[in-house]
Amino acid sequence: MFHYDFRPRGVCSQAIHVDLSDDGSTIEGVAFDGGCNGNLKAIGKLVKGQPVDQVANTLEGNTCGPRRTSCADQLSHALREAQSAARA
């Protein structure tokens, strides 16, 4: 398992913790520090076991109110960074 910590920008959560399979292709776990607790726990449950590329493509560009980003959008960035680091 590969672990990656991401600092999101422009959202309420302060950190996103990502666990990927050794090859970086599958999400093994996601946890958020801060933000909308219930919703972000649910996102973590929904994405567990899913392919990184599928989840990142689905969540990319999601917004929150007037913001240009959201915790889900920031998760897409976290997943892409984690995947690149896992494959390096």
MARPA-266353 format. One record per residue: residue number from 1; residue in one letter; x, y, z of N, C-alpha, C in turn. Coordinates in Angstrom, 1 decimal, m for minus. Atoms other than C-alpha are relative to their C-alpha. Layout:
{roke->NUM | gudren->A | n.x->X | n.y->Y | n.z->Z | ca.x->X | ca.y->Y | ca.z->Z | c.x->X | c.y->Y | c.z->Z}
...
REM end
This chain:
{roke->1 | gudren->M | n.x->0.8 | n.y->m1.2 | n.z->0.0 | ca.x->0.0 | ca.y->0.0 | ca.z->0.0 | c.x->0.9 | c.y->1.2 | c.z->0.0}
{roke->2 | gudren->F | n.x->m0.7 | n.y->m1.2 | n.z->0.1 | ca.x->1.2 | ca.y->3.5 | ca.z->m0.8 | c.x->m0.9 | c.y->1.1 | c.z->0.7}
{roke->3 | gudren->H | n.x->0.7 | n.y->m1.0 | n.z->m0.7 | ca.x->0.2 | ca.y->6.4 | ca.z->1.5 | c.x->0.5 | c.y->1.4 | c.z->m0.5}
{roke->4 | gudren->Y | n.x->m0.3 | n.y->m1.4 | n.z->0.5 | ca.x->0.1 | ca.y->10.1 | ca.z->0.4 | c.x->m0.9 | c.y->1.0 | c.z->0.8}
{roke->5 | gudren->D | n.x->0.8 | n.y->m1.1 | n.z->m0.6 | ca.x->m0.9 | ca.y->13.2 | ca.z->2.3 | c.x->0.0 | c.y->1.3 | c.z->m0.9}
{roke->6 | gudren->F | n.x->0.2 | n.y->m1.2 | n.z->0.9 | ca.x->m2.3 | ca.y->16.2 | ca.z->0.3 | c.x->m0.5 | c.y->1.1 | c.z->0.8}
{roke->7 | gudren->R | n.x->0.6 | n.y->m1.2 | n.z->m0.6 | ca.x->m2.9 | ca.y->19.7 | ca.z->1.4 | c.x->m0.9 | c.y->0.7 | c.z->m1.0}
{roke->8 | gudren->P | n.x->0.9 | n.y->m0.6 | n.z->1.0 | ca.x->m6.0 | ca.y->21.0 | ca.z->m0.4 | c.x->0.0 | c.y->1.5 | c.z->0.1}
{roke->9 | gudren->R | n.x->0.0 | n.y->m1.4 | n.z->0.0 | ca.x->m6.4 | ca.y->24.6 | ca.z->m1.4 | c.x->m1.4 | c.y->0.5 | c.z->m0.4}
{roke->10 | gudren->G | n.x->1.2 | n.y->m0.6 | n.z->0.3 | ca.x->m9.5 | ca.y->26.8 | ca.z->m1.4 | c.x->m1.3 | c.y->m0.7 | c.z->0.6}
{roke->11 | gudren->V | n.x->1.1 | n.y->0.8 | n.z->m0.6 | ca.x->m11.7 | ca.y->24.4 | ca.z->0.7 | c.x->0.1 | c.y->0.0 | c.z->1.5}
{roke->12 | gudren->C | n.x->0.0 | n.y->0.1 | n.z->m1.4 | ca.x->m12.6 | ca.y->23.8 | ca.z->4.3 | c.x->0.9 | c.y->m1.0 | c.z->0.6}
{roke->13 | gudren->S | n.x->m0.9 | n.y->1.1 | n.z->m0.6 | ca.x->m10.7 | ca.y->20.6 | ca.z->4.8 | c.x->1.5 | c.y->0.4 | c.z->m0.1}
{roke->14 | gudren->Q | n.x->m1.4 | n.y->m0.4 | n.z->m0.1 | ca.x->m7.1 | ca.y->21.0 | ca.z->5.8 | c.x->1.0 | c.y->m1.1 | c.z->m0.5}
{roke->15 | gudren->A | n.x->m0.9 | n.y->1.1 | n.z->0.6 | ca.x->m5.7 | ca.y->17.6 | ca.z->4.6 | c.x->m0.8 | c.y->m1.1 | c.z->m0.5}
{roke->16 | gudren->I | n.x->0.6 | n.y->1.2 | n.z->0.6 | ca.x->m6.6 | ca.y->14.6 | ca.z->2.5 | c.x->1.1 | c.y->m1.1 | c.z->0.0}
{roke->17 | gudren->H | n.x->m1.0 | n.y->1.1 | n.z->m0.1 | ca.x->m4.9 | ca.y->11.3 | ca.z->3.3 | c.x->m0.5 | c.y->m1.1 | c.z->m1.0}
{roke->18 | gudren->V | n.x->0.4 | n.y->0.9 | n.z->1.0 | ca.x->m4.9 | ca.y->8.9 | ca.z->0.4 | c.x->0.9 | c.y->m1.3 | c.z->0.1}
{roke->19 | gudren->D | n.x->m0.7 | n.y->1.2 | n.z->0.1 | ca.x->m4.0 | ca.y->5.2 | ca.z->0.4 | c.x->m0.3 | c.y->m0.7 | c.z->m1.3}
{roke->20 | gudren->L | n.x->0.2 | n.y->0.7 | n.z->1.3 | ca.x->m3.5 | ca.y->3.5 | ca.z->m3.0 | c.x->0.7 | c.y->m1.4 | c.z->0.1}
{roke->21 | gudren->S | n.x->m0.6 | n.y->1.3 | n.z->0.2 | ca.x->m2.6 | ca.y->0.0 | ca.z->m4.1 | c.x->1.5 | c.y->0.3 | c.z->m0.3}
{roke->22 | gudren->D | n.x->m1.5 | n.y->m0.1 | n.z->0.3 | ca.x->1.2 | ca.y->m0.6 | ca.z->m4.6 | c.x->0.3 | c.y->0.6 | c.z->m1.4}
{roke->23 | gudren->D | n.x->m0.2 | n.y->m0.5 | n.z->1.3 | ca.x->0.9 | ca.y->0.1 | ca.z->m8.3 | c.x->m0.7 | c.y->1.3 | c.z->m0.3}
{roke->24 | gudren->G | n.x->0.6 | n.y->m1.3 | n.z->0.1 | ca.x->m1.1 | ca.y->3.3 | ca.z->m7.7 | c.x->m1.3 | c.y->0.0 | c.z->m0.9}
{roke->25 | gudren->S | n.x->1.1 | n.y->0.0 | n.z->0.8 | ca.x->m4.1 | ca.y->2.2 | ca.z->m9.7 | c.x->m1.4 | c.y->m0.1 | c.z->0.7}
{roke->26 | gudren->T | n.x->1.2 | n.y->0.2 | n.z->m0.7 | ca.x->m6.7 | ca.y->1.5 | ca.z->m7.0 | c.x->0.0 | c.y->0.7 | c.z->1.3}
{roke->27 | gudren->I | n.x->0.1 | n.y->m0.7 | n.z->m1.3 | ca.x->m7.9 | ca.y->3.5 | ca.z->m4.0 | c.x->m0.3 | c.y->m1.0 | c.z->1.1}
{roke->28 | gudren->E | n.x->0.2 | n.y->0.9 | n.z->m1.1 | ca.x->m7.6 | ca.y->1.6 | ca.z->m0.8 | c.x->m0.6 | c.y->0.7 | c.z->1.2}
{roke->29 | gudren->G | n.x->0.6 | n.y->m0.7 | n.z->m1.1 | ca.x->m8.7 | ca.y->4.4 | ca.z->1.5 | c.x->0.2 | c.y->1.5 | c.z->m0.2}
{roke->30 | gudren->V | n.x->m0.1 | n.y->m1.5 | n.z->0.1 | ca.x->m9.3 | ca.y->8.2 | ca.z->1.7 | c.x->m0.6 | c.y->0.5 | c.z->1.3}
{roke->31 | gudren->A | n.x->0.5 | n.y->m0.6 | n.z->m1.2 | ca.x->m9.7 | ca.y->10.3 | ca.z->4.8 | c.x->0.3 | c.y->1.5 | c.z->0.0}
{roke->32 | gudren->F | n.x->m0.1 | n.y->m1.5 | n.z->0.0 | ca.x->m10.2 | ca.y->14.1 | ca.z->5.2 | c.x->0.2 | c.y->0.5 | c.z->1.4}
{roke->33 | gudren->D | n.x->0.0 | n.y->m0.8 | n.z->m1.3 | ca.x->m9.2 | ca.y->16.4 | ca.z->8.1 | c.x->m0.7 | c.y->1.3 | c.z->m0.2}
{roke->34 | gudren->G | n.x->0.8 | n.y->m1.2 | n.z->0.2 | ca.x->m11.8 | ca.y->19.1 | ca.z->8.5 | c.x->m1.0 | c.y->m0.2 | c.z->m1.1}
{roke->35 | gudren->G | n.x->1.1 | n.y->0.0 | n.z->1.0 | ca.x->m14.6 | ca.y->20.0 | ca.z->6.1 | c.x->m1.3 | c.y->m0.6 | c.z->0.6}
{roke->36 | gudren->C | n.x->1.3 | n.y->0.5 | n.z->m0.3 | ca.x->m18.1 | ca.y->18.6 | ca.z->6.1 | c.x->0.1 | c.y->m1.5 | c.z->0.4}
{roke->37 | gudren->N | n.x->m0.4 | n.y->1.3 | n.z->m0.6 | ca.x->m17.5 | ca.y->15.5 | ca.z->8.3 | c.x->m0.8 | c.y->m1.2 | c.z->m0.7}
{roke->38 | gudren->G | n.x->0.8 | n.y->1.1 | n.z->0.5 | ca.x->m20.4 | ca.y->13.3 | ca.z->7.2 | c.x->0.1 | c.y->m0.2 | c.z->m1.5}
{roke->39 | gudren->N | n.x->m0.1 | n.y->0.2 | n.z->1.5 | ca.x->m20.2 | ca.y->14.0 | ca.z->3.5 | c.x->1.4 | c.y->m0.5 | c.z->m0.4}
{roke->40 | gudren->L | n.x->m1.3 | n.y->0.4 | n.z->0.4 | ca.x->m16.5 | ca.y->13.5 | ca.z->3.4 | c.x->0.3 | c.y->m1.4 | c.z->0.4}
{roke->41 | gudren->K | n.x->m0.1 | n.y->1.4 | n.z->m0.4 | ca.x->m16.7 | ca.y->10.2 | ca.z->5.3 | c.x->m0.7 | c.y->m0.8 | c.z->m1.0}
{roke->42 | gudren->A | n.x->0.8 | n.y->0.7 | n.z->1.1 | ca.x->m19.3 | ca.y->9.1 | ca.z->2.7 | c.x->0.9 | c.y->m0.1 | c.z->m1.2}
{roke->43 | gudren->I | n.x->m0.9 | n.y->0.1 | n.z->1.2 | ca.x->m16.9 | ca.y->10.0 | ca.z->m0.1 | c.x->1.0 | c.y->m1.0 | c.z->0.1}
{roke->44 | gudren->G | n.x->m1.0 | n.y->1.0 | n.z->m0.3 | ca.x->m14.2 | ca.y->7.9 | ca.z->1.5 | c.x->m0.5 | c.y->m1.4 | c.z->m0.2}
{roke->45 | gudren->K | n.x->0.6 | n.y->1.4 | n.z->0.2 | ca.x->m16.5 | ca.y->4.9 | ca.z->1.6 | c.x->m0.4 | c.y->m0.3 | c.z->m1.4}
{roke->46 | gudren->L | n.x->0.4 | n.y->0.2 | n.z->1.4 | ca.x->m17.8 | ca.y->5.4 | ca.z->m1.9 | c.x->1.2 | c.y->m0.3 | c.z->m1.0}
{roke->47 | gudren->V | n.x->m1.2 | n.y->0.1 | n.z->0.9 | ca.x->m14.3 | ca.y->5.6 | ca.z->m3.5 | c.x->0.9 | c.y->m1.2 | c.z->0.3}
{roke->48 | gudren->K | n.x->m0.9 | n.y->1.1 | n.z->m0.4 | ca.x->m12.7 | ca.y->2.7 | ca.z->m1.6 | c.x->m0.2 | c.y->m1.2 | c.z->m1.0}
{roke->49 | gudren->G | n.x->0.0 | n.y->1.1 | n.z->1.0 | ca.x->m11.8 | ca.y->m0.1 | ca.z->m4.1 | c.x->m0.2 | c.y->0.4 | c.z->m1.4}
{roke->50 | gudren->Q | n.x->0.2 | n.y->m0.5 | n.z->1.3 | ca.x->m12.4 | ca.y->2.1 | ca.z->m7.1 | c.x->1.3 | c.y->0.4 | c.z->m0.7}
{roke->51 | gudren->P | n.x->m1.2 | n.y->m0.4 | n.z->0.8 | ca.x->m9.9 | ca.y->2.9 | ca.z->m9.9 | c.x->0.2 | c.y->1.5 | c.z->0.2}
{roke->52 | gudren->V | n.x->m0.4 | n.y->m1.4 | n.z->m0.1 | ca.x->m8.0 | ca.y->6.1 | ca.z->m9.4 | c.x->m0.5 | c.y->0.9 | c.z->m1.1}
{roke->53 | gudren->D | n.x->0.4 | n.y->m0.8 | n.z->1.2 | ca.x->m8.6 | ca.y->7.3 | ca.z->m12.9 | c.x->m1.5 | c.y->0.3 | c.z->m0.1}
{roke->54 | gudren->Q | n.x->1.4 | n.y->m0.2 | n.z->0.1 | ca.x->m12.3 | ca.y->6.8 | ca.z->m12.8 | c.x->m0.5 | c.y->1.0 | c.z->1.0}
{roke->55 | gudren->V | n.x->0.4 | n.y->m0.9 | n.z->m1.1 | ca.x->m12.8 | ca.y->8.6 | ca.z->m9.5 | c.x->0.5 | c.y->1.4 | c.z->m0.3}
{roke->56 | gudren->A | n.x->m0.5 | n.y->m1.4 | n.z->0.2 | ca.x->m10.5 | ca.y->11.5 | ca.z->m10.4 | c.x->m0.7 | c.y->0.7 | c.z->m1.2}
{roke->57 | gudren->N | n.x->0.7 | n.y->m0.6 | n.z->1.2 | ca.x->m12.2 | ca.y->12.0 | ca.z->m13.8 | c.x->m1.5 | c.y->0.4 | c.z->0.4}
{roke->58 | gudren->T | n.x->1.4 | n.y->m0.3 | n.z->m0.4 | ca.x->m15.7 | ca.y->11.9 | ca.z->m12.1 | c.x->m0.1 | c.y->1.2 | c.z->0.9}
{roke->59 | gudren->L | n.x->0.1 | n.y->m1.1 | n.z->m1.0 | ca.x->m14.9 | ca.y->14.4 | ca.z->m9.3 | c.x->0.7 | c.y->1.3 | c.z->m0.5}
{roke->60 | gudren->E | n.x->m0.7 | n.y->m1.2 | n.z->0.4 | ca.x->m12.7 | ca.y->16.8 | ca.z->m11.2 | c.x->m0.9 | c.y->1.1 | c.z->m0.5}
{roke->61 | gudren->G | n.x->0.9 | n.y->m1.1 | n.z->0.4 | ca.x->m14.3 | ca.y->20.2 | ca.z->m11.6 | c.x->m1.2 | c.y->0.3 | c.z->0.8}
{roke->62 | gudren->N | n.x->1.1 | n.y->m0.2 | n.z->m0.9 | ca.x->m16.9 | ca.y->19.8 | ca.z->m8.9 | c.x->0.2 | c.y->1.3 | c.z->0.8}
{roke->63 | gudren->T | n.x->m0.2 | n.y->m1.2 | n.z->m0.7 | ca.x->m17.5 | ca.y->23.1 | ca.z->m7.2 | c.x->m0.9 | c.y->m0.1 | c.z->1.3}
{roke->64 | gudren->C | n.x->0.7 | n.y->m0.1 | n.z->m1.3 | ca.x->m18.8 | ca.y->24.1 | ca.z->m3.7 | c.x->m0.5 | c.y->1.5 | c.z->0.1}
{roke->65 | gudren->G | n.x->0.5 | n.y->m1.4 | n.z->m0.1 | ca.x->m21.1 | ca.y->27.2 | ca.z->m3.6 | c.x->0.7 | c.y->0.8 | c.z->m1.0}
{roke->66 | gudren->P | n.x->m0.7 | n.y->m1.0 | n.z->1.0 | ca.x->m19.3 | ca.y->30.2 | ca.z->m5.2 | c.x->1.4 | c.y->m0.4 | c.z->m0.3}
{roke->67 | gudren->R | n.x->m1.4 | n.y->0.3 | n.z->0.2 | ca.x->m15.9 | ca.y->28.5 | ca.z->m5.0 | c.x->0.2 | c.y->m0.7 | c.z->m1.3}
{roke->68 | gudren->R | n.x->m0.3 | n.y->0.7 | n.z->1.3 | ca.x->m14.2 | ca.y->27.2 | ca.z->m8.1 | c.x->0.4 | c.y->m1.4 | c.z->0.2}
{roke->69 | gudren->T | n.x->m0.4 | n.y->1.4 | n.z->m0.3 | ca.x->m13.3 | ca.y->24.0 | ca.z->m6.3 | c.x->m0.8 | c.y->m0.5 | c.z->1.1}
{roke->70 | gudren->S | n.x->0.7 | n.y->0.7 | n.z->m1.1 | ca.x->m14.6 | ca.y->21.6 | ca.z->m3.7 | c.x->0.9 | c.y->m1.0 | c.z->0.6}
{roke->71 | gudren->C | n.x->m0.8 | n.y->1.1 | n.z->m0.6 | ca.x->m13.3 | ca.y->18.9 | ca.z->m1.4 | c.x->0.1 | c.y->m1.2 | c.z->m1.0}
{roke->72 | gudren->A | n.x->0.0 | n.y->1.1 | n.z->1.0 | ca.x->m14.3 | ca.y->16.4 | ca.z->m4.1 | c.x->1.0 | c.y->0.3 | c.z->m1.1}
{roke->73 | gudren->D | n.x->m0.9 | n.y->m0.4 | n.z->1.1 | ca.x->m12.4 | ca.y->18.4 | ca.z->m6.8 | c.x->1.5 | c.y->m0.1 | c.z->0.6}
{roke->74 | gudren->Q | n.x->m1.3 | n.y->0.1 | n.z->m0.6 | ca.x->m9.4 | ca.y->18.6 | ca.z->m4.4 | c.x->0.5 | c.y->m1.4 | c.z->0.1}
{roke->75 | gudren->L | n.x->m0.3 | n.y->1.5 | n.z->m0.1 | ca.x->m9.6 | ca.y->14.8 | ca.z->m3.9 | c.x->0.5 | c.y->m0.4 | c.z->m1.4}
{roke->76 | gudren->S | n.x->m0.5 | n.y->0.5 | n.z->1.3 | ca.x->m9.2 | ca.y->14.4 | ca.z->m7.7 | c.x->1.5 | c.y->0.4 | c.z->m0.2}
{roke->77 | gudren->H | n.x->m1.4 | n.y->m0.5 | n.z->0.1 | ca.x->m6.0 | ca.y->16.5 | ca.z->m7.5 | c.x->0.9 | c.y->m0.9 | c.z->0.9}
{roke->78 | gudren->A | n.x->m0.8 | n.y->0.8 | n.z->m0.9 | ca.x->m4.8 | ca.y->14.5 | ca.z->m4.5 | c.x->0.2 | c.y->m1.4 | c.z->m0.6}
{roke->79 | gudren->L | n.x->m0.2 | n.y->1.3 | n.z->0.6 | ca.x->m5.4 | ca.y->11.2 | ca.z->m6.3 | c.x->1.0 | c.y->0.0 | c.z->m1.1}
{roke->80 | gudren->R | n.x->m1.0 | n.y->0.0 | n.z->1.1 | ca.x->m3.5 | ca.y->12.2 | ca.z->m9.4 | c.x->1.4 | c.y->0.2 | c.z->0.5}
{roke->81 | gudren->E | n.x->m1.4 | n.y->m0.1 | n.z->m0.6 | ca.x->m0.5 | ca.y->13.4 | ca.z->m7.3 | c.x->0.4 | c.y->m1.2 | c.z->0.7}
{roke->82 | gudren->A | n.x->m0.3 | n.y->1.2 | n.z->m0.7 | ca.x->m0.6 | ca.y->10.3 | ca.z->m5.2 | c.x->0.4 | c.y->m1.1 | c.z->m1.0}
{roke->83 | gudren->Q | n.x->m0.3 | n.y->1.0 | n.z->1.0 | ca.x->m0.7 | ca.y->8.1 | ca.z->m8.3 | c.x->1.3 | c.y->0.2 | c.z->m0.6}
{roke->84 | gudren->S | n.x->m1.3 | n.y->m0.3 | n.z->0.6 | ca.x->2.2 | ca.y->9.9 | ca.z->m9.9 | c.x->1.2 | c.y->m0.4 | c.z->1.0}
{roke->85 | gudren->A | n.x->m1.0 | n.y->0.3 | n.z->m1.0 | ca.x->4.2 | ca.y->9.6 | ca.z->m6.6 | c.x->0.2 | c.y->m1.6 | c.z->0.2}
{roke->86 | gudren->A | n.x->0.0 | n.y->1.4 | n.z->m0.2 | ca.x->3.3 | ca.y->5.9 | ca.z->m6.3 | c.x->0.8 | c.y->m0.7 | c.z->m1.2}
{roke->87 | gudren->R | n.x->m0.6 | n.y->0.6 | n.z->1.2 | ca.x->4.5 | ca.y->5.2 | ca.z->m9.8 | c.x->1.5 | c.y->0.4 | c.z->m0.3}
{roke->88 | gudren->A | n.x->m1.4 | n.y->m0.6 | n.z->0.2 | ca.x->7.8 | ca.y->7.2 | ca.z->m9.5 | c.x->1.0 | c.y->m1.0 | c.z->0.5}
REM end
